């Protein structure tokens, strides 16, 4: 993987990954700290995982998540 400077200090680099169910080497955007920015699909997946963790935590507290409105 290499990270390259683009215009206005945008950073991009190559990394092997899966996007829209296609696994290959892709160009990704990175922030100034060299961390790869998530794709929209990855952000959705991450949010769904956080929701599932919250649901499980509520259940351990004896709260039925379906009863919350």
mmCIF file of the N, C-alpha and C atoms, coordinates in Angstrom:
data_MODEL
# 
_entry.id   MODEL 
# 
loop_
_atom_site.group_PDB 
_atom_site.id 
_atom_site.type_symbol 
_atom_site.label_atom_id 
_atom_site.label_alt_id 
_atom_site.label_comp_id 
_atom_site.label_asym_id 
_atom_site.label_entity_id 
_atom_site.label_seq_id 
_atom_site.pdbx_PDB_ins_code 
_atom_site.Cartn_x 
_atom_site.Cartn_y 
_atom_site.Cartn_z 
_atom_site.occupancy 
_atom_site.B_iso_or_equiv 
_atom_site.pdbx_formal_charge 
_atom_site.auth_seq_id 
_atom_site.auth_comp_id 
_atom_site.auth_asym_id 
_atom_site.auth_atom_id 
_atom_site.pdbx_PDB_model_num 
ATOM 1   N N  . UNK A 1 1  ? 0.842   -1.174 0.000  1.00 0.00 ? 1  UNK A N  1 
ATOM 2   C CA . UNK A 1 1  ? 0.000   0.000  0.000  1.00 0.00 ? 1  UNK A CA 1 
ATOM 3   C C  . UNK A 1 1  ? 0.882   1.230  0.000  1.00 0.00 ? 1  UNK A C  1 
ATOM 4   N N  . UNK A 1 2  ? 0.536   2.194  -0.797 1.00 0.00 ? 2  UNK A N  1 
ATOM 5   C CA . UNK A 1 2  ? 1.211   3.474  -0.776 1.00 0.00 ? 2  UNK A CA 1 
ATOM 6   C C  . UNK A 1 2  ? 0.172   4.566  -0.661 1.00 0.00 ? 2  UNK A C  1 
ATOM 7   N N  . UNK A 1 3  ? 0.488   5.614  0.057  1.00 0.00 ? 3  UNK A N  1 
ATOM 8   C CA . UNK A 1 3  ? -0.432  6.742  0.187  1.00 0.00 ? 3  UNK A CA 1 
ATOM 9   C C  . UNK A 1 3  ? 0.186   7.903  -0.564 1.00 0.00 ? 3  UNK A C  1 
ATOM 10  N N  . UNK A 1 4  ? -0.631  8.549  -1.373 1.00 0.00 ? 4  UNK A N  1 
ATOM 11  C CA . UNK A 1 4  ? -0.165  9.603  -2.248 1.00 0.00 ? 4  UNK A CA 1 
ATOM 12  C C  . UNK A 1 4  ? -0.932  10.890 -1.971 1.00 0.00 ? 4  UNK A C  1 
ATOM 13  N N  . UNK A 1 5  ? -0.292  12.013 -2.180 1.00 0.00 ? 5  UNK A N  1 
ATOM 14  C CA . UNK A 1 5  ? -0.946  13.298 -2.031 1.00 0.00 ? 5  UNK A CA 1 
ATOM 15  C C  . UNK A 1 5  ? -1.651  13.655 -3.332 1.00 0.00 ? 5  UNK A C  1 
ATOM 16  N N  . UNK A 1 6  ? -2.881  14.115 -3.206 1.00 0.00 ? 6  UNK A N  1 
ATOM 17  C CA . UNK A 1 6  ? -3.610  14.623 -4.351 1.00 0.00 ? 6  UNK A CA 1 
ATOM 18  C C  . UNK A 1 6  ? -3.725  16.135 -4.198 1.00 0.00 ? 6  UNK A C  1 
ATOM 19  N N  . UNK A 1 7  ? -4.549  16.748 -5.025 1.00 0.00 ? 7  UNK A N  1 
ATOM 20  C CA . UNK A 1 7  ? -4.762  18.179 -4.913 1.00 0.00 ? 7  UNK A CA 1 
ATOM 21  C C  . UNK A 1 7  ? -5.396  18.539 -3.584 1.00 0.00 ? 7  UNK A C  1 
ATOM 22  N N  . UNK A 1 8  ? -5.113  19.718 -3.074 1.00 0.00 ? 8  UNK A N  1 
ATOM 23  C CA . UNK A 1 8  ? -5.645  20.224 -1.804 1.00 0.00 ? 8  UNK A CA 1 
ATOM 24  C C  . UNK A 1 8  ? -5.343  19.287 -0.635 1.00 0.00 ? 8  UNK A C  1 
ATOM 25  N N  . UNK A 1 9  ? -4.215  18.600 -0.691 1.00 0.00 ? 9  UNK A N  1 
ATOM 26  C CA . UNK A 1 9  ? -3.770  17.692 0.360  1.00 0.00 ? 9  UNK A CA 1 
ATOM 27  C C  . UNK A 1 9  ? -4.693  16.514 0.596  1.00 0.00 ? 9  UNK A C  1 
ATOM 28  N N  . UNK A 1 10 ? -5.501  16.131 -0.402 1.00 0.00 ? 10 UNK A N  1 
ATOM 29  C CA . UNK A 1 10 ? -6.264  14.889 -0.291 1.00 0.00 ? 10 UNK A CA 1 
ATOM 30  C C  . UNK A 1 10 ? -5.294  13.737 -0.404 1.00 0.00 ? 10 UNK A C  1 
ATOM 31  N N  . UNK A 1 11 ? -5.521  12.703 0.369  1.00 0.00 ? 11 UNK A N  1 
ATOM 32  C CA . UNK A 1 11 ? -4.649  11.541 0.355  1.00 0.00 ? 11 UNK A CA 1 
ATOM 33  C C  . UNK A 1 11 ? -5.408  10.357 -0.216 1.00 0.00 ? 11 UNK A C  1 
ATOM 34  N N  . UNK A 1 12 ? -4.757  9.614  -1.072 1.00 0.00 ? 12 UNK A N  1 
ATOM 35  C CA . UNK A 1 12 ? -5.354  8.389  -1.575 1.00 0.00 ? 12 UNK A CA 1 
ATOM 36  C C  . UNK A 1 12 ? -4.275  7.335  -1.680 1.00 0.00 ? 12 UNK A C  1 
ATOM 37  N N  . UNK A 1 13 ? -4.711  6.087  -1.643 1.00 0.00 ? 13 UNK A N  1 
ATOM 38  C CA . UNK A 1 13 ? -3.757  4.994  -1.708 1.00 0.00 ? 13 UNK A CA 1 
ATOM 39  C C  . UNK A 1 13 ? -4.424  3.735  -2.206 1.00 0.00 ? 13 UNK A C  1 
ATOM 40  N N  . UNK A 1 14 ? -3.610  2.732  -2.466 1.00 0.00 ? 14 UNK A N  1 
ATOM 41  C CA . UNK A 1 14 ? -4.112  1.444  -2.948 1.00 0.00 ? 14 UNK A CA 1 
ATOM 42  C C  . UNK A 1 14 ? -4.128  0.457  -1.799 1.00 0.00 ? 14 UNK A C  1 
ATOM 43  N N  . UNK A 1 15 ? -5.160  -0.358 -1.804 1.00 0.00 ? 15 UNK A N  1 
ATOM 44  C CA . UNK A 1 15 ? -5.273  -1.388 -0.782 1.00 0.00 ? 15 UNK A CA 1 
ATOM 45  C C  . UNK A 1 15 ? -6.203  -2.473 -1.306 1.00 0.00 ? 15 UNK A C  1 
ATOM 46  N N  . UNK A 1 16 ? -5.890  -3.716 -0.975 1.00 0.00 ? 16 UNK A N  1 
ATOM 47  C CA . UNK A 1 16 ? -6.763  -4.810 -1.373 1.00 0.00 ? 16 UNK A CA 1 
ATOM 48  C C  . UNK A 1 16 ? -7.978  -4.807 -0.463 1.00 0.00 ? 16 UNK A C  1 
ATOM 49  N N  . UNK A 1 17 ? -9.152  -4.914 -1.065 1.00 0.00 ? 17 UNK A N  1 
ATOM 50  C CA . UNK A 1 17 ? -10.374 -4.907 -0.277 1.00 0.00 ? 17 UNK A CA 1 
ATOM 51  C C  . UNK A 1 17 ? -11.546 -5.353 -1.114 1.00 0.00 ? 17 UNK A C  1 
ATOM 52  N N  . UNK A 1 18 ? -12.693 -5.381 -0.473 1.00 0.00 ? 18 UNK A N  1 
ATOM 53  C CA . UNK A 1 18 ? -13.930 -5.770 -1.142 1.00 0.00 ? 18 UNK A CA 1 
ATOM 54  C C  . UNK A 1 18 ? -14.863 -4.581 -1.145 1.00 0.00 ? 18 UNK A C  1 
ATOM 55  N N  . UNK A 1 19 ? -15.353 -4.227 -2.309 1.00 0.00 ? 19 UNK A N  1 
ATOM 56  C CA . UNK A 1 19 ? -16.295 -3.130 -2.472 1.00 0.00 ? 19 UNK A CA 1 
ATOM 57  C C  . UNK A 1 19 ? -17.374 -3.611 -3.420 1.00 0.00 ? 19 UNK A C  1 
ATOM 58  N N  . UNK A 1 20 ? -18.619 -3.484 -2.986 1.00 0.00 ? 20 UNK A N  1 
ATOM 59  C CA . UNK A 1 20 ? -19.766 -3.957 -3.757 1.00 0.00 ? 20 UNK A CA 1 
ATOM 60  C C  . UNK A 1 20 ? -19.561 -5.400 -4.202 1.00 0.00 ? 20 UNK A C  1 
ATOM 61  N N  . UNK A 1 21 ? -19.067 -6.213 -3.265 1.00 0.00 ? 21 UNK A N  1 
ATOM 62  C CA . UNK A 1 21 ? -18.854 -7.653 -3.431 1.00 0.00 ? 21 UNK A CA 1 
ATOM 63  C C  . UNK A 1 21 ? -17.767 -8.013 -4.440 1.00 0.00 ? 21 UNK A C  1 
ATOM 64  N N  . UNK A 1 22 ? -16.914 -7.060 -4.779 1.00 0.00 ? 22 UNK A N  1 
ATOM 65  C CA . UNK A 1 22 ? -15.811 -7.322 -5.698 1.00 0.00 ? 22 UNK A CA 1 
ATOM 66  C C  . UNK A 1 22 ? -14.509 -7.154 -4.922 1.00 0.00 ? 22 UNK A C  1 
ATOM 67  N N  . UNK A 1 23 ? -13.713 -8.229 -4.848 1.00 0.00 ? 23 UNK A N  1 
ATOM 68  C CA . UNK A 1 23 ? -12.438 -8.184 -4.134 1.00 0.00 ? 23 UNK A CA 1 
ATOM 69  C C  . UNK A 1 23 ? -11.319 -7.978 -5.144 1.00 0.00 ? 23 UNK A C  1 
ATOM 70  N N  . UNK A 1 24 ? -10.540 -6.937 -4.910 1.00 0.00 ? 24 UNK A N  1 
ATOM 71  C CA . UNK A 1 24 ? -9.408  -6.598 -5.762 1.00 0.00 ? 24 UNK A CA 1 
ATOM 72  C C  . UNK A 1 24 ? -8.644  -5.470 -5.111 1.00 0.00 ? 24 UNK A C  1 
ATOM 73  N N  . UNK A 1 25 ? -7.674  -4.917 -5.778 1.00 0.00 ? 25 UNK A N  1 
ATOM 74  C CA . UNK A 1 25 ? -6.964  -3.756 -5.276 1.00 0.00 ? 25 UNK A CA 1 
ATOM 75  C C  . UNK A 1 25 ? -7.747  -2.509 -5.686 1.00 0.00 ? 25 UNK A C  1 
ATOM 76  N N  . UNK A 1 26 ? -8.020  -1.641 -4.705 1.00 0.00 ? 26 UNK A N  1 
ATOM 77  C CA . UNK A 1 26 ? -8.818  -0.442 -4.935 1.00 0.00 ? 26 UNK A CA 1 
ATOM 78  C C  . UNK A 1 26 ? -8.046  0.798  -4.512 1.00 0.00 ? 26 UNK A C  1 
ATOM 79  N N  . UNK A 1 27 ? -8.465  1.931  -5.034 1.00 0.00 ? 27 UNK A N  1 
ATOM 80  C CA . UNK A 1 27 ? -7.978  3.212  -4.525 1.00 0.00 ? 27 UNK A CA 1 
ATOM 81  C C  . UNK A 1 27 ? -8.926  3.649  -3.419 1.00 0.00 ? 27 UNK A C  1 
ATOM 82  N N  . UNK A 1 28 ? -8.377  4.068  -2.304 1.00 0.00 ? 28 UNK A N  1 
ATOM 83  C CA . UNK A 1 28 ? -9.173  4.540  -1.176 1.00 0.00 ? 28 UNK A CA 1 
ATOM 84  C C  . UNK A 1 28 ? -8.684  5.922  -0.777 1.00 0.00 ? 28 UNK A C  1 
ATOM 85  N N  . UNK A 1 29 ? -9.559  6.690  -0.127 1.00 0.00 ? 29 UNK A N  1 
ATOM 86  C CA . UNK A 1 29 ? -9.192  7.979  0.436  1.00 0.00 ? 29 UNK A CA 1 
ATOM 87  C C  . UNK A 1 29 ? -8.701  7.761  1.858  1.00 0.00 ? 29 UNK A C  1 
ATOM 88  N N  . UNK A 1 30 ? -7.746  8.572  2.265  1.00 0.00 ? 30 UNK A N  1 
ATOM 89  C CA . UNK A 1 30 ? -7.176  8.512  3.614  1.00 0.00 ? 30 UNK A CA 1 
ATOM 90  C C  . UNK A 1 30 ? -7.200  9.905  4.223  1.00 0.00 ? 30 UNK A C  1 
ATOM 91  N N  . UNK A 1 31 ? -7.250  9.948  5.566  1.00 0.00 ? 31 UNK A N  1 
ATOM 92  C CA . UNK A 1 31 ? -7.160  11.249 6.230  1.00 0.00 ? 31 UNK A CA 1 
ATOM 93  C C  . UNK A 1 31 ? -5.688  11.598 6.453  1.00 0.00 ? 31 UNK A C  1 
ATOM 94  N N  . UNK A 1 32 ? -5.456  12.738 7.082  1.00 0.00 ? 32 UNK A N  1 
ATOM 95  C CA . UNK A 1 32 ? -4.088  13.216 7.270  1.00 0.00 ? 32 UNK A CA 1 
ATOM 96  C C  . UNK A 1 32 ? -3.269  12.312 8.183  1.00 0.00 ? 32 UNK A C  1 
ATOM 97  N N  . UNK A 1 33 ? -3.939  11.498 9.021  1.00 0.00 ? 33 UNK A N  1 
ATOM 98  C CA . UNK A 1 33 ? -3.243  10.581 9.915  1.00 0.00 ? 33 UNK A CA 1 
ATOM 99  C C  . UNK A 1 33 ? -2.964  9.240  9.245  1.00 0.00 ? 33 UNK A C  1 
ATOM 100 N N  . UNK A 1 34 ? -3.318  9.100  7.982  1.00 0.00 ? 34 UNK A N  1 
ATOM 101 C CA . UNK A 1 34 ? -3.063  7.869  7.255  1.00 0.00 ? 34 UNK A CA 1 
ATOM 102 C C  . UNK A 1 34 ? -4.099  6.781  7.477  1.00 0.00 ? 34 UNK A C  1 
ATOM 103 N N  . UNK A 1 35 ? -5.241  7.127  8.071  1.00 0.00 ? 35 UNK A N  1 
ATOM 104 C CA . UNK A 1 35 ? -6.318  6.154  8.287  1.00 0.00 ? 35 UNK A CA 1 
ATOM 105 C C  . UNK A 1 35 ? -7.247  6.159  7.079  1.00 0.00 ? 35 UNK A C  1 
ATOM 106 N N  . UNK A 1 36 ? -7.566  4.966  6.593  1.00 0.00 ? 36 UNK A N  1 
ATOM 107 C CA . UNK A 1 36 ? -8.434  4.866  5.424  1.00 0.00 ? 36 UNK A CA 1 
ATOM 108 C C  . UNK A 1 36 ? -9.850  5.271  5.785  1.00 0.00 ? 36 UNK A C  1 
ATOM 109 N N  . UNK A 1 37 ? -10.464 6.076  4.932  1.00 0.00 ? 37 UNK A N  1 
ATOM 110 C CA . UNK A 1 37 ? -11.850 6.472  5.138  1.00 0.00 ? 37 UNK A CA 1 
ATOM 111 C C  . UNK A 1 37 ? -12.760 5.331  4.696  1.00 0.00 ? 37 UNK A C  1 
ATOM 112 N N  . UNK A 1 38 ? -13.844 5.134  5.437  1.00 0.00 ? 38 UNK A N  1 
ATOM 113 C CA . UNK A 1 38 ? -14.769 4.047  5.128  1.00 0.00 ? 38 UNK A CA 1 
ATOM 114 C C  . UNK A 1 38 ? -15.596 4.368  3.894  1.00 0.00 ? 38 UNK A C  1 
ATOM 115 N N  . UNK A 1 39 ? -15.928 3.318  3.148  1.00 0.00 ? 39 UNK A N  1 
ATOM 116 C CA . UNK A 1 39 ? -16.863 3.466  2.031  1.00 0.00 ? 39 UNK A CA 1 
ATOM 117 C C  . UNK A 1 39 ? -18.265 3.594  2.607  1.00 0.00 ? 39 UNK A C  1 
ATOM 118 N N  . UNK A 1 40 ? -19.231 4.069  1.833  1.00 0.00 ? 40 UNK A N  1 
ATOM 119 C CA . UNK A 1 40 ? -20.605 4.143  2.347  1.00 0.00 ? 40 UNK A CA 1 
ATOM 120 C C  . UNK A 1 40 ? -21.116 2.796  2.863  1.00 0.00 ? 40 UNK A C  1 
ATOM 121 N N  . UNK A 1 41 ? -20.791 1.725  2.170  1.00 0.00 ? 41 UNK A N  1 
ATOM 122 C CA . UNK A 1 41 ? -21.224 0.399  2.598  1.00 0.00 ? 41 UNK A CA 1 
ATOM 123 C C  . UNK A 1 41 ? -20.590 0.014  3.929  1.00 0.00 ? 41 UNK A C  1 
ATOM 124 N N  . UNK A 1 42 ? -19.314 0.352  4.106  1.00 0.00 ? 42 UNK A N  1 
ATOM 125 C CA . UNK A 1 42 ? -18.629 0.048  5.360  1.00 0.00 ? 42 UNK A CA 1 
ATOM 126 C C  . UNK A 1 42 ? -19.220 0.862  6.516  1.00 0.00 ? 42 UNK A C  1 
ATOM 127 N N  . UNK A 1 43 ? -19.597 2.106  6.241  1.00 0.00 ? 43 UNK A N  1 
ATOM 128 C CA . UNK A 1 43 ? -20.214 2.931  7.282  1.00 0.00 ? 43 UNK A CA 1 
ATOM 129 C C  . UNK A 1 43 ? -21.555 2.346  7.706  1.00 0.00 ? 43 UNK A C  1 
ATOM 130 N N  . UNK A 1 44 ? -22.339 1.859  6.732  1.00 0.00 ? 44 UNK A N  1 
ATOM 131 C CA . UNK A 1 44 ? -23.622 1.230  7.050  1.00 0.00 ? 44 UNK A CA 1 
ATOM 132 C C  . UNK A 1 44 ? -23.390 -0.018 7.889  1.00 0.00 ? 44 UNK A C  1 
ATOM 133 N N  . UNK A 1 45 ? -22.443 -0.849 7.483  1.00 0.00 ? 45 UNK A N  1 
ATOM 134 C CA . UNK A 1 45 ? -22.138 -2.080 8.219  1.00 0.00 ? 45 UNK A CA 1 
ATOM 135 C C  . UNK A 1 45 ? -21.691 -1.758 9.641  1.00 0.00 ? 45 UNK A C  1 
ATOM 136 N N  . UNK A 1 46 ? -20.864 -0.742 9.804  1.00 0.00 ? 46 UNK A N  1 
ATOM 137 C CA . UNK A 1 46 ? -20.392 -0.350 11.126 1.00 0.00 ? 46 UNK A CA 1 
ATOM 138 C C  . UNK A 1 46 ? -21.557 0.136  11.998 1.00 0.00 ? 46 UNK A C  1 
ATOM 139 N N  . UNK A 1 47 ? -22.467 0.911  11.411 1.00 0.00 ? 47 UNK A N  1 
ATOM 140 C CA . UNK A 1 47 ? -23.634 1.395  12.153 1.00 0.00 ? 47 UNK A CA 1 
ATOM 141 C C  . UNK A 1 47 ? -24.532 0.233  12.566 1.00 0.00 ? 47 UNK A C  1 
ATOM 142 N N  . UNK A 1 48 ? -24.734 -0.729 11.678 1.00 0.00 ? 48 UNK A N  1 
ATOM 143 C CA . UNK A 1 48 ? -25.550 -1.889 12.008 1.00 0.00 ? 48 UNK A CA 1 
ATOM 144 C C  . UNK A 1 48 ? -24.929 -2.690 13.146 1.00 0.00 ? 48 UNK A C  1 
ATOM 145 N N  . UNK A 1 49 ? -23.612 -2.805 13.158 1.00 0.00 ? 49 UNK A N  1 
ATOM 146 C CA . UNK A 1 49 ? -22.931 -3.514 14.240 1.00 0.00 ? 49 UNK A CA 1 
ATOM 147 C C  . UNK A 1 49 ? -23.109 -2.785 15.568 1.00 0.00 ? 49 UNK A C  1 
ATOM 148 N N  . UNK A 1 50 ? -23.045 -1.440 15.539 1.00 0.00 ? 50 UNK A N  1 
ATOM 149 C CA . UNK A 1 50 ? -23.256 -0.660 16.769 1.00 0.00 ? 50 UNK A CA 1 
ATOM 150 C C  . UNK A 1 50 ? -24.680 -0.836 17.280 1.00 0.00 ? 50 UNK A C  1 
ATOM 151 N N  . UNK A 1 51 ? -25.646 -0.854 16.373 1.00 0.00 ? 51 UNK A N  1 
ATOM 152 C CA . UNK A 1 51 ? -27.040 -1.060 16.770 1.00 0.00 ? 51 UNK A CA 1 
ATOM 153 C C  . UNK A 1 51 ? -27.195 -2.428 17.422 1.00 0.00 ? 51 UNK A C  1 
ATOM 154 N N  . UNK A 1 52 ? -26.604 -3.458 16.829 1.00 0.00 ? 52 UNK A N  1 
ATOM 155 C CA . UNK A 1 52 ? -26.705 -4.807 17.384 1.00 0.00 ? 52 UNK A CA 1 
ATOM 156 C C  . UNK A 1 52 ? -26.073 -4.876 18.774 1.00 0.00 ? 52 UNK A C  1 
ATOM 157 N N  . UNK A 1 53 ? -24.941 -4.207 18.958 1.00 0.00 ? 53 UNK A N  1 
ATOM 158 C CA . UNK A 1 53 ? -24.297 -4.182 20.271 1.00 0.00 ? 53 UNK A CA 1 
ATOM 159 C C  . UNK A 1 53 ? -25.191 -3.485 21.298 1.00 0.00 ? 53 UNK A C  1 
ATOM 160 N N  . UNK A 1 54 ? -25.841 -2.401 20.888 1.00 0.00 ? 54 UNK A N  1 
ATOM 161 C CA . UNK A 1 54 ? -26.739 -1.682 21.795 1.00 0.00 ? 54 UNK A CA 1 
ATOM 162 C C  . UNK A 1 54 ? -27.936 -2.558 22.158 1.00 0.00 ? 54 UNK A C  1 
ATOM 163 N N  . UNK A 1 55 ? -28.503 -3.252 21.173 1.00 0.00 ? 55 UNK A N  1 
ATOM 164 C CA . UNK A 1 55 ? -29.627 -4.153 21.429 1.00 0.00 ? 55 UNK A CA 1 
ATOM 165 C C  . UNK A 1 55 ? -29.221 -5.215 22.448 1.00 0.00 ? 55 UNK A C  1 
ATOM 166 N N  . UNK A 1 56 ? -28.062 -5.814 22.260 1.00 0.00 ? 56 UNK A N  1 
ATOM 167 C CA . UNK A 1 56 ? -27.590 -6.842 23.184 1.00 0.00 ? 56 UNK A CA 1 
ATOM 168 C C  . UNK A 1 56 ? -27.361 -6.264 24.584 1.00 0.00 ? 56 UNK A C  1 
ATOM 169 N N  . UNK A 1 57 ? -26.818 -5.053 24.650 1.00 0.00 ? 57 UNK A N  1 
ATOM 170 C CA . UNK A 1 57 ? -26.579 -4.422 25.948 1.00 0.00 ? 57 UNK A CA 1 
ATOM 171 C C  . UNK A 1 57 ? -27.906 -4.139 26.663 1.00 0.00 ? 57 UNK A C  1 
ATOM 172 N N  . UNK A 1 58 ? -28.888 -3.626 25.931 1.00 0.00 ? 58 UNK A N  1 
ATOM 173 C CA . UNK A 1 58 ? -30.195 -3.372 26.534 1.00 0.00 ? 58 UNK A CA 1 
ATOM 174 C C  . UNK A 1 58 ? -30.796 -4.655 27.085 1.00 0.00 ? 58 UNK A C  1 
ATOM 175 N N  . UNK A 1 59 ? -30.658 -5.738 26.349 1.00 0.00 ? 59 UNK A N  1 
ATOM 176 C CA . UNK A 1 59 ? -31.200 -7.018 26.809 1.00 0.00 ? 59 UNK A CA 1 
ATOM 177 C C  . UNK A 1 59 ? -30.499 -7.487 28.088 1.00 0.00 ? 59 UNK A C  1 
ATOM 178 N N  . UNK A 1 60 ? -29.190 -7.253 28.200 1.00 0.00 ? 60 UNK A N  1 
ATOM 179 C CA . UNK A 1 60 ? -28.494 -7.652 29.434 1.00 0.00 ? 60 UNK A CA 1 
ATOM 180 C C  . UNK A 1 60 ? -28.975 -6.825 30.623 1.00 0.00 ? 60 UNK A C  1 
ATOM 181 N N  . UNK A 1 61 ? -29.500 -5.628 30.354 1.00 0.00 ? 61 UNK A N  1 
ATOM 182 C CA . UNK A 1 61 ? -30.048 -4.787 31.415 1.00 0.00 ? 61 UNK A CA 1 
ATOM 183 C C  . UNK A 1 61 ? -31.507 -5.121 31.704 1.00 0.00 ? 61 UNK A C  1 
ATOM 184 N N  . UNK A 1 62 ? -32.050 -6.103 30.981 1.00 0.00 ? 62 UNK A N  1 
ATOM 185 C CA . UNK A 1 62 ? -33.448 -6.487 31.183 1.00 0.00 ? 62 UNK A CA 1 
ATOM 186 C C  . UNK A 1 62 ? -34.439 -5.593 30.444 1.00 0.00 ? 62 UNK A C  1 
ATOM 187 N N  . UNK A 1 63 ? -33.957 -4.873 29.453 1.00 0.00 ? 63 UNK A N  1 
ATOM 188 C CA . UNK A 1 63 ? -34.828 -3.980 28.673 1.00 0.00 ? 63 UNK A CA 1 
ATOM 189 C C  . UNK A 1 63 ? -35.070 -4.607 27.319 1.00 0.00 ? 63 UNK A C  1 
ATOM 190 N N  . UNK A 1 64 ? -36.345 -4.708 26.947 1.00 0.00 ? 64 UNK A N  1 
ATOM 191 C CA . UNK A 1 64 ? -36.704 -5.225 25.635 1.00 0.00 ? 64 UNK A CA 1 
ATOM 192 C C  . UNK A 1 64 ? -36.595 -4.091 24.618 1.00 0.00 ? 64 UNK A C  1 
ATOM 193 N N  . UNK A 1 65 ? -35.641 -4.149 23.707 1.00 0.00 ? 65 UNK A N  1 
ATOM 194 C CA . UNK A 1 65 ? -35.462 -3.062 22.742 1.00 0.00 ? 65 UNK A CA 1 
ATOM 195 C C  . UNK A 1 65 ? -36.709 -2.798 21.896 1.00 0.00 ? 65 UNK A C  1 
ATOM 196 N N  . UNK A 1 66 ? -37.516 -3.828 21.669 1.00 0.00 ? 66 UNK A N  1 
ATOM 197 C CA . UNK A 1 66 ? -38.729 -3.661 20.863 1.00 0.00 ? 66 UNK A CA 1 
ATOM 198 C C  . UNK A 1 66 ? -39.776 -2.831 21.584 1.00 0.00 ? 66 UNK A C  1 
ATOM 199 N N  . UNK A 1 67 ? -39.658 -2.712 22.917 1.00 0.00 ? 67 UNK A N  1 
ATOM 200 C CA . UNK A 1 67 ? -40.662 -1.964 23.684 1.00 0.00 ? 67 UNK A CA 1 
ATOM 201 C C  . UNK A 1 67 ? -40.349 -0.472 23.746 1.00 0.00 ? 67 UNK A C  1 
ATOM 202 N N  . UNK A 1 68 ? -39.184 -0.084 23.261 1.00 0.00 ? 68 UNK A N  1 
ATOM 203 C CA . UNK A 1 68 ? -38.787 1.332  23.296 1.00 0.00 ? 68 UNK A CA 1 
ATOM 204 C C  . UNK A 1 68 ? -39.369 2.036  22.080 1.00 0.00 ? 68 UNK A C  1 
ATOM 205 N N  . UNK A 1 69 ? -40.069 3.128  22.353 1.00 0.00 ? 69 UNK A N  1 
ATOM 206 C CA . UNK A 1 69 ? -40.635 3.904  21.241 1.00 0.00 ? 69 UNK A CA 1 
ATOM 207 C C  . UNK A 1 69 ? -40.123 5.299  21.225 1.00 0.00 ? 69 UNK A C  1 
# 
